[in-house]
Amino acid sequence: MPAIGIDVGGTSVRAGVVDDQGSLLDTARVGTPGEETVLEDAIAGVVEELRHRHDVSAVGLAVAAFVRSDRRSVMFAPHLAWRDAPVADRIAKRVGLPVTLEHDANAATYAEHRFGAARGARVVTFVALGTGIGAGLLLDGRIFRGAHGVAPELGHLCVVPGGRPCPCGKYGCWERYCSGTALAATAIELLARHPGRSTVLARETAGDPGSVTGRRVAGAARDGDPIALLAMAELARWLGEGLALVADVYDPEIVVIGGGVSESAPLFLDEARERYVRAVTGVGHRPLARIRTTQLGDEAAIVGAATLAREKSAPCVD
C-alpha cells in the first residue's frame, strides 16, 4: 500500500503519496508556519488532503533536524520550531497512522539507494548542496545515524582552519566553501578583488552585493561571465577536496550529489571529479567512488521518508 512522505523544510511543507516502486502518485504543499502547534496543524492538513484521495499505510517525515535514533523525537531543528519535541507521536495521534521521523538527507540517501542513482550500492554517501551541506551515509545497505542519531554532519568538517565564519559557531566549515551560499560569498569576494573584470554579474548586482545569490552566479556562469566561472571553479575545487576527505574515511562505492546547486552540475562536476582524484589518498592503488548527480531530484526526501515509513509499518511475514 502507498505511504505518504513529507519533506518539512524551512519555507514549505511538501508531501507526496509514494508507491512501493518509488513513484510519486500525488502531491500537496503548504507554507511552513513558524509556530510549533501551527506547523503540526499544517502537516496533519496535508496528510488529510492526500488521504482523502488515496489509501495509505503510514507517514514518513523528513526534517532538517537532529532526530533521536528511535526516530520518534526532534532534538533540534535550526529552521523549524521544534525543540526536544515528540513529533512522531503527536502527528500519529492527530492522523491515526504510524509516523516515522528521519533526517531529510538520510531519507534522500535511502531513496537514491532504493530507486535512484545509487540503486543497489552497499556504501553510499549523499551530499546535498543547498544553502549549506546536508549529508547522508549508507553503510552495508543501512542508514548510519551515529550513536545519538545526528551523524553525519559532513558540512561542518573544517577544510580551512580559521576560515569563513559558519552559523554553527565554527570557522572554515566545508559548507562555507561548497554550497549555494558559498558560491555567492566567493563571487562577492572576487568582484571586490577584480573590479571591472566581470560583465553580466557586475551589471546585474551593481551597488547591491546582497543581490548576489548562488542561483544568480550559476546563471551568470552559464552566460560565460568570468567572475562567475571563477566562483564555480572554486566550488568545484572544494567539492573535490571535501569528497576526498569523505572517501578517506568511508570509502563509498558511490557519491550522489543532490540539492539545488546540483542543477548546475555541468558547470562544476567534471572539475570536482578531477580534484577528488588528485586529492584522495592512494590514488592509482584503490578503486575510486563513482560521483553522480541525483536521479530523484528534490523529490528524494519525500520518496525516502515514505519508503522508510512503509517498510517500518509493514507486518512481518515468515
LUMKOL-293284 format. One record per residue (C-alpha): residue in one letter; z, y, x. Coordinates in steps of 0.05 Angstrom, whole numbers, plus 5000, padded with zeros to 4 digits. Example, Ala and Ser with C-alpha at 12.3 -4.5 7.8 and 13.67 -1.06 7.14 Angstrom:
<sites>
a515649105246/s514349795273/
</sites>
This chain:
<sites>
m500050005000/p498650705026/a504151155053/i505051905058/g505252235126/i507752955132/d506853405193/v512453925187/g510254495231/g512855195243/t507655515197/s505554965149/v507554305118/r501353855118/a501653195080/g496752625071/v496151945038/v494251435092/d491950725081/d493150125126/q486650265164/g489050965183/s484351315135/l486551955103/l485551885027/d488352545001/t491953165027/a496653715006/r499254325043/v504354885035/g507255425080/t513555265118/p519655615088/g524855885136/e531055645099/e533454925102/t534054755028/v527555105011/l524054725066/e526454065037/d524154304968/a517254424997/i517053725028/a519253404963/g514053814927/v508153564968/v510652844962/e510952904886/e504053224885/l500952644923/r505052104886/h502152374822/r495252154846/h496951534888/d501650944890/v505250984957/s510550564992/a514151045039/v514351735070/g513951905144/l515952585170/a513152825237/v517153405264/a517153815328/a524553685340/f529753265375/v530352655329/r536052165335/s534051475359/d535551175290/r530251655262/r534751905207/s537052585232/v534253205266/m538853445322/f535054085337/a528354385317/p526555035353/h521655275299/l524954975238/a531555095201/w534754415214/r540854335259/d544453655261/a541453515193/p540852815159/v533752985138/a531152285123/d536852115076/r536452785040/i528952725028/a529551985008/k534752174956/r530152714929/v523752294924/g526351594913/l522351284971/p524151035041/v523551605091/t522751555166/l523152125216/e519252165280/h517652685333/d510752955319/a507952775387/n510752065382/a507351995314/a500752245342/t501351775402/y502351175356/a496451375312/e491851425372/h494350745396/r493050415328/f486750765305/g484151255357/a482651395430/a488050925457/r486750355410/g489649715438/a492450015503/r499449805522/v501550415564/v499351075536/t501151805549/f499452315496/v499353045517/a498553565462/l496354245490/g498154775439/t502955365441/g506654935491/i506054205510/g508253635465/a508252935493/g508952215472/l509451575511/l507850855491/l510650305536/d508449585524/g505849805456/r512450115434/i514350855429/f519051055484/r524351545458/g529551525514/a536951385507/h538151925455/g531352005421/v528852625457/a524052345511/p519152525539/e519553285547/l513753305596/g512154035582/h518554225616/l517253885682/c517754415736/v511054495770/v512155185801/p519355295826/g521455995807/g515056095767/r513756385699/p519856405653/c519955895596/p523355965528/c527255335546/g531155745597/k527855465660/y522355745705/g515755455724/c515154925669/w508554555662/e507154855594/r507555565623/y501255395663/c497754905618/s497555085544/g494455585497/t499956075513/a498955955588/l491456065582/a492756755552/a498056925605/t493456725661/a487757145632/i492257755627/e494357675700/l487157605722/l484858205681/a490158635716/r488258345785/h480758425776/p479359055735/g472159125716/r470258415732/s470758165660/t465658335606/v466958015538/l474457915546/a475958605574/r471758935519/e475058545463/t482158665487/a481659355518/g488259725512/d491959155478/p494058585524/g497758275465/s491058125432/v489357635488/t490356935458/g488556255483/r483356185429/r480156855447/v480056665521/a476655995504/g471456365463/a470056855519/a469456265568/r464155955524/d460456615527/g460656595603/d466057135615/p468057075688/i475557225678/a475956735621/l472456205663/l477456315719/a483256245670/m480255605643/a479555345715/e486955485726/l488655095663/a484454515688/r487954545756/w494854505725/l492853975675/g490353535732/e496453665775/g501253525718/l497752885697/a498252645769/l505852725765/v505952355699/a501651795727/d506151725788/v512051595741/y508951205682/d502350925708/p498850965640/e492450605622/i490151185580/v491951915574/v490052235508/i489352995507/g490553305438/g492953955409/g488954575392/v486854705464/s483354025466/e477954325422/s475554685485/a475754055528/p468454125551/l470654755588/f476254425629/l476853675623/d471953465677/e475253925728/a482153685706/r479952965718/e477653155788/r484253505802/y488052905776/v484252425822/r485552865883/a493052935867/v495252245844/t498851815894/g495051235924/v488151435900/g482950925923/h488150375923/r490150345850/p486950355781/l487051055750/a488451245679/r482651405634/i483352115607/r480552215537/t480952715482/t483952545414/q479652185363/l484252355305/g484953105319/d490253485281/e491052915232/a494052455284/a501352625269/i500252525194/v496851855205/g502151625255/a508051845212/a505251485151/t503650855191/l510650825222/a513850925154/r509650395121/e510949885176/k518450025175/s518949945100/a514449335094/p518048685076/c518448155130/v514247545114/d515546885151/
</sites>
